[in-house]
Amino acid sequence: MSLFRLIDYLRSPRRKVFYGLPILISIALCVVASNAYSDDRKKSSFKDPATGMEFVYVKGGCYLMGDSFGDGGNEEKPVHEVCVDDFYVGRYETTQGQWKEIMGNNPSSFRYGDNYPVEKIGWDDVREFLKKMNKKITPLNPPLFKGGGKGGYRLPSEAEWEYAAREGGRKVRFGNGKDNIGADTANFDASPEYKRPYSIPGQARGKTTPVGSFNPNGLGLYDMSGNVLEWVEDRYAENYYKDSPKHDPPGPVDGGYRALRGGSWDDDSLNIRATARRGVDRRKGADIAGFRVALSIPKEKTANTVRQTAETNPVAVVPPKEVTTEFPKSSASAIPVADQPEVKVVQDNDSSLSKVSGQGAVSTPAADMEFVYVRPGCFDMGDSFADGELDEKPVHEVCIRDFNMGKYEVTQGQWKEIMGHNPSYFKDCGNNCPVEQVSWNDVQLFIEKLGQKTGRTFRLPTEAEWEYAARNGGAIEKWAGTNNLTDLADYAWYEKNSDRKTNPIGAKKPNGLGLYDMSGNICEWVQDWYGEGYYSAGQRQNPTGPVGGKLRVLRGGSWDNRPSLMRNTTRIWSQPSTRESFYGFRLVKQ
């Protein structure tokens, strides 16, 4: 008798009283340990009795992991061989109904029904869900397969997720088994403005859809591209593929960011590809993030696995580009702000670093940097458009002393002059392009050496200074220089017009203070530690951020971001040791 039939027998209302329950339990465990692992047990799917989750059997194999089409980012290369063991994975994304069954609540933003994917959950929330789900397992409701160090229900690894999305490691671009995609085949932002060679223009639904609304891939898995991003087990590191082990790679051994896969309803076709990766603070949830569940089959119980090697499944290794690694933001309240000061920008090539006529630009010959004088003032800091995140509120009054802000982002040429090397990913862009792939810690060393060379004092701007300057002295401006999305391309390099790379500084229009690229091109490190609730208790006069922490703040968004992440009030955070091809900075002169 199979385990499935045995459980059905026990749950039948017509069964007779059974006095040998301990013996029956032993029989059940024997079934799990023997019959369940025979070739007969390789059912295409099974359903968990406690939650109703349906699982699909995925036969293990080897494949070339990473972007083989040349569409993706630096974090998707090099393409490398990976082997995974047999496993089960959820046929669908975990639903709101299933979450409520286990957790007793529903955190989702789109509460349209139990058959919609649960979202607005962090990685830590998912771990708590899985812990409680596994506790519901009783002798009459055991996990089908347990052991191998990964017993019970769990998240899939990155390697397992991509292997399953690509129908067992096939060379396919999307998780539905296709190389082209449109709004009729997946839930994503198919707006014409985000059209790519492999996407079909269509609608942007702007919300989740019921799980299983579109055709599955060849393994019978639904929504592996789009609907909600899916948390996986691994920590995230951009360069992990360079040193990834071949067999069942577990991801980096440390780091606060966890990986997500598959893209969401809010992503364009680039970011819902089967190889697209992003990493987010594991504590952060958003209405684009959900998950699906996996289940292990122990190695020692697995029948001989047929390995598909790189020779039998060849793909081309093509150097890709970079992708975004941050969530979009959402919701806050509106408060009016202070009047903006008028600032005239002039050039001063003298070696003096004092302000010019109280309002203008100064320069220093070392590294040939220009600075714009910003007058003091008070403004209401935070999101006044009600489209921001919790960490952008409450809107609160802040007063800033005068300071000299870098007119441009620090360039590759300036970095090389001071540091003697160029860490940038986009070196071909040239000396007049912003330096990137620099961490907050790297910037501190640059500042120290620049000060030694010039005899002057430099630093990063505070968050408050940065926002005040970006908003033209505290004006109500959504992006640096404009409130109109239709005009944004005149002021910023971003996802729509950047050609997936940085661009020379100062090529777009400046904001009202004469500062260039305050929105887009690269995310800019600021001095402050990050605190999500800091605005509730922050100081009014010249705030400098929390006294300590683990994450530092970046502002302004980058070449790879959508407009929502480039707003003047958007707060991005990262570990101070992190280097990315969209992280750079500008300086303040004391």
N, C-alpha and C positions, 0 to 999 in steps of 0.2 A: 504493500500500500504506500503511495507517495505521501509526502508531508502535506501536500495540499488537500488530498482526499481525507487524510486523517483529521485535519483541522475541520474540514467540512462535516465529517461524521460527528465530531464532538459538539459542533454547534447546531446540529440538526435537532429540531424540536421533537422529532419522533424517536430519538435515540432512547435506549433503555438505560436505567441507572447503571453506571459503570463503577465497580468497586476496586478495580485494579489500576487506579489513576497513576500511582507511582511507576508501575510497569509501563503504562502507556507513554508516560513522559520519557522514560528510558528508550522506548521504541522510537519515539519521535526524534530524540537526539541521535540515535543510530541512523535514522533516515537522513538527517542533516549531514552526518559524517560519512555516509557511503553513497546511497542512491542519488542524493542531491548532486553529487560531484561526478556522476557517470555521464556519458555522452547523452543519455536520455534526458538528463536534467537541464540541458541547455535550451530552455524555453525562450521564445522570443521576448516574453515579458511576464511579469507577475505583479500582483497588486498587494500592497501592504494593508492588512485588515484594520489597523488602528487609524490610519489617515486616509485610506483610499488612494494613496499615491501609486501610480503605475510605473514600473521600472522596465527598462529595455536591456537585454543582455548584449554586451559589447565584447567581441572576441579580441584578445590582445594581438599585438603585432608591432612592427617597427615602421617608422616613417620619418620623413624629413620635416622637422618642426620649424616653423618660421615662414616668412613671406617669400614665396617663390614667384610672385608676379611683379615685384618691383614697385608695389603701391605703397608700402608701409613705412614704418619709422625705424629709427636707429635701434630701438628696443626689440624689434622683430628680427634682428640679425645677430650673428650669422645663421643661415639655415643649417641645421645640424641634425644628425640622426638620433632618434629617441625611440626606446622600446617600452611599451606599457603592457602590463598583465591584464587578463580578463577582468571585467568589472561590470557592475550594473549601474545605470544612470537613469535619473528621472526622465520619463517620456515628455513631461511638461515642466514648466517653471512652477515652483511652489505657489499655491494659490492662497488668497485671503481666507477662504474657508478652512483650508488645512492649517494655516497659521492660528486661526481662532480656536480650532480643535485642540491644539497643543498648548498655546500660550494664553488663551482666554481673552485676547484683545486683538485689535486691528489697527496697526500704525499707519496704514496706507493713506495716501492723499486721494487716490482715485477709487473711492468706495462705491463702485458700481455693481458689485455682486461678488459672490463667493468664488466664481470661476475666473476672476481677474487675478493677475499675479500680485502677490504681496510685494510691497515696496516701501521705501523710506525706512530701511533697516540697515544697520551697520554690520560688519563682519562679526563683531562681538555678539550682537543680537542673534545672528544665525547660529553661532556656537551654543548659545543658551537654548535655542529652539531644538537643536540636534541632541543636546544633553537630555532635555525633557522627553523628546521623541523616543530616545533609546531607553529611558526609564519606563516607558509604557510597554516595553517588550516583556511579556510574561512567558512561562512555559508553554502556554497555548498560543503565543504570538511571538515566536523567536525570530531573530534576524535569520534570513536564509543561509547566509554564509558569514563566518566570523573568524577572525584570526589574522595572521600575517602582520601583526602590529597595527592593523587598521580595522579593528572589529567594529561592528555596528554601522549605523547610518552616519554619513559624513559628507563633506563637500568633495567634489572631484578636484584632483590636482590640475594645474594649468595644462600639463601634457595630456592628461586624460580628456580634459574638456576639448582641447583642440583636435585630438584624435577622433573623438566622437562627432564633433561639429563637421569635420572633414570626411565623414563616412568611413572611418577606419584608416585615416591618413591619406586619402586621395588628394590630388592636386585640384582643389576647388576653392573658389574665392569666398563663397558665402556658406553659412551654416545650413542653408536649405538645399545644398548640393548643386547650386548653380553658380555660373561665373558672371551673370548679370542679374540685376535686381530692380524691382519697382514696387510701388505702393500696393499693388495687388498681390504681391507675394511675400511681403514682410511689413511690419509696423515700424517705420522709421521716417525721418524727415526727408521726403522726396521732393522738396520744393525746387523749382527750376533753377534758383540761384545757386543751389549746391550740386548741380548736375556734374557728373563725371563720366568718363568714357564707358564705364560699366554700369551706369545707373539710368533708369528710365524716369523722366520727370513726372511728378504727380503731386499728390496731396501730402500735407503734414498734419496728421491727426491731432497732435498735441496732447496725447494721453495714451494710456495703456489700452489694450484690447483683450478680450477673453483668451485664455490660453488655448492653443490649438486652432486659432482662427485661420491659419494659413497652412498650406501643404507642408508635410514634414520632409526631412532629408531621407537619404537612402536607408538609414538605420531606424527610421520611424520616430525621430526626435523632432519636436516642434519648437519653433521660436529660438533656435540657436543663433539667429541673427535678428536683432531688434527686439522690441517690446520692453524688456528691462535688461539692464546690465546684470551679469550674474557673478556674485562672489565665488571665488575658488579658494582652495586651502592655502595656496602658496603666499609667502611674502613677495613683495614686488621689488625688483631691482632692474634698472634699465639695461645693464650690461650682463645680466645673469647668463644669457645664452652663450657667452664666450667661454664659460667654465662649467656649463651644465653637464652633469653626469648623463650617461647614455640610458641607463636602465631606471625607469620610474623616478625621474628627477623630482625632488621634494621642494625645490625653490630655495632661496637664500636662507641662511641660518638665523639671521637677525634683521631687524628693521621694523618700523612702525606702520609701514604701508602694506596693504594686502592687494592682491591682483583681482581685477574684474575682467570679464570677457563678454563678447557678443554684441555690445552696443545696445542702444535703447530707442524708444520712440522719439527721443529728442536729438538723436545723432543722425548725421548724414551717412551716405553709403560707405564712405571711407572708413568710418569708425565702427561699422557693424560687420566688417570682414571677419572671417574665421580666425585670422592670425593677429588681429588688432588686440593690443594690450594696453591696459592703463592701471595705475596704482593709486590708491586713496587711503587716507588715514582710516584704519580699521574701525574706529569709533564713529565714523561719519556715515549717516544714511542720507538718502535723497530719494525723490520720487521717481528716479530712473534706475534704482538699484534693488535687485532681488536675488534669487538663487534657485538652483535645483539640487537635488540630493543624489548622492552616489552610495554604492555599497560594494565592499571588497569581496573578492573570491581568493582565498589563500593560495599561495603558490604551490604548496605541497599537495593540495587537493585538485589542482587544475590539470585537466587532460593536456597532452602534448599540444603546445601552442604553435600554430603555423605563423612564422614570422615573415612579414612582407619587408624585404630589405630595400635599400636605396637602389640596388641594381634592378629589382623588379618593378619598382615604382619611381622612376627617375623624375627629378624636377630640376629646374635651373636655379642656381644661386645668384640672385640679383641684389646688389646693394640698394636698400630702400631708404626712405626718409624718416621723419619724426612724427609722432602723434601726441595728442594731448593726454594729460594725466590727472586732470582735475574735474570735479563735479561742476555742473552749472549750479547757480544759486537761485533762491526763491524767497520773497515776501518780507516787507517791513512797513513802517508808517512814515507819513510825510509831515515835515515841519519846514517853515520858511527859513532862509538863511540870510547872512549879512550881505550888504552891498559890496560889489567887487571893486577893488582899486584899479585905477588906470595906470599901466606901466609902459613906459617907452623903452625900447631896446636899442642900445647903442653899443658900438664896438670899441674896446680899449686894448691896444696891443702893448701897453706899458707893463713892466714887470710888477707894478703895484697890484695888490689884490683887494684894495679898498673899494667901496661902492662908488659909483659914478653919479654925481648930482642927486644922490638919494634914490635914483630909480634907473636902472639900466643894466648893461652886461659888462663884465670884466673878464680878463683872461689871464692865464699863467703860462709862461713859455714852456715850462716842463710839461711834456705831453700835450701841449697846445690845447688846453681846455678852456672853454668859455663858461661863464657863470652869469646868471640873471638875478638881479637884486629883487627880492620879494618883500614888500612892505608888511609891517605887522598888522594884525587884525584878529577879529573874532568871527567865528562862523559856526553853523550847526553841522557837526560832523556825523556822517552816517547816511543811510539810504533815505532820500526824500521822495523817491518815486514809487515806493511800495513794491518793488520787484527784487529786493535783495534777500539775503539770508539772515538767520537769527543773529549771527555775529556782527551784522551791520546795524544793529539797533540795541538800545534806544538811540534815536537821534539826540544828540546832546551838544551843548555849547562848549566850544574849545577856543582858547585864545593863543595866538602864536606870535612870538617875537620875530623881528625881521631876520632874514637870512639870505645867503647867496646860493641859488640852486643851479646845478649843471644844466646848461642849455640843451645839451644832447646826452644821450647815453654814452658811456665810456666805450671807446672803439677798440678794435683789435690792434690797430697801430699804436694807440696810447698804452695799452697793456704791454705790448712787446717792448716799447721804449723803457718802461719801468721794470718789468719782470724778466725780460730777455727771452720770452717764449710766447707761443700763441696756443691756448688750450681749445680754441673754438672748433666746433664741428663744421661750421660753414666757412672754412678758411678761404675758399674760392671766392667768397663775396668781396674780400679785399680789406685793406686797412681802415677804410672809412665805414665799415659795417660794425655793429655792436659786438663787443666781445661776449661770448657765452660759454657755456659749460664751466662756469665758475661758481663755486659754493660761497656761502656767507663767510666762511672761514678764510677762503682764498682772498676775498675782497678785503678783509681786515689786514692781511699781509701786504696787499697792494697799497692800501692807505698808509700803512707804516712806511713803506719804501718811498712812496710819493712824498710824504712829509719830510723824510730824510733828505731827499733830493732837492726839494724846494725851500725848506726851512719854514713851511707854512703848515697849518692844521686843516685837515680834511676829515670828513666822516660821511656815513650814510645819512640820508634824511630820516627823521622819525616818520611813523605812519601819519601822524597829524599834519606835519609839514608837507609830506608828499601829497596828501589829499587836498590840502589847502591850495597848493600850487597847481595841481592838476585841474582843480575847479576854478582856476582863474581868480584866486584870492577868495575862495569860499562861495562862488556863485552857484546857483542851481544848474549844474550841467551834468548830464548823464555820462558823456564821454568827454575827453579833453578836447575842447574846441567846439562841441556841438551837442545839441539835444536830439538831432534828427538822424535816424538810422540811414536815411537815403543819402546823407552827406558824409557818413562815417568814413567811406573809402577815400575822401579827400584829406582826412586827418590821420589815418591809421593804416598800418599793415596788419592784416588779420587773415583768418581762414579763407575768406572770399577772394582776396587779391594778392596774397603774399607769394604765390607759387610754391608754397610749402617750405619756405626758407626765410632767413633774415634778409633785410634789405638795407642799403646805405642810410645812415642817419640823416635827418633833415630833409628828406625827399618829399615829405608830406607837409601840409600846412601846420603851423604851430598853433598852440592855444592862445588865449588872450594875453598871457604874460610873455609870449615869445618862446615857450618851451616846446620842443619837438618830441614826438613819439611817446608822449605820456600815456597814450592808449596804444597798445599793440607793439609790434616788432619783437620786443622781449619783455618778459616779466622782470620787474626791478626789485632787488633786495632792498629792504629798509632796515633800520637799526633795531626795531622792537622785537621782543619775544612775542609769540602769539598767545592770546588768551581769548577763548570764545566769548566769555561773559565780561570781558574787560570794560566794554562801553558802559556797563551798568554801574561801575565803581571807579571809572577812570578819572584822573585829575583834570581840572579845567584849564589851568595855566601850563602851557608847553608840556603836554603829556608825553611820556617817554616809554609807555608800555609797561607790562608786568615786570616785576623785579627778577623773575627767573622763568624757566620753562624748558621744553625740549624742542620746540619748533620756532622758527623765525618767519617773519612775514615777507611776502612779495606783493607787489602792486602792479596794476596796469595791463595785465594780459599780454599775449604774445602773438606772433605770426600764425600760430596754430589754433588760436582760440576763436570761438564765436563771440558776437557782440556782448552777450550776457556776462562773459568773464572778463571783459575789458572795461566795464563800467568804472567810473572814478571811485566808487565806494566798495567795489569788490575786494575782499580780503582773501589772499591765497597764502598757504603756509607750507613749509617744508623743513626737513631737518637741516641744520646749518652746514652739514658736511655734504649735502646733495649737490651734484652737478648735473645740469640738463642743458640741452641745446636751445632751450627757451628761457634760461635764467641768466640775467645780466644785472646791470646797475647804473646809476648815475650818482654823483657826489654832491655834497654840500661843502662850501668853503666857510670856515669859521671866521 
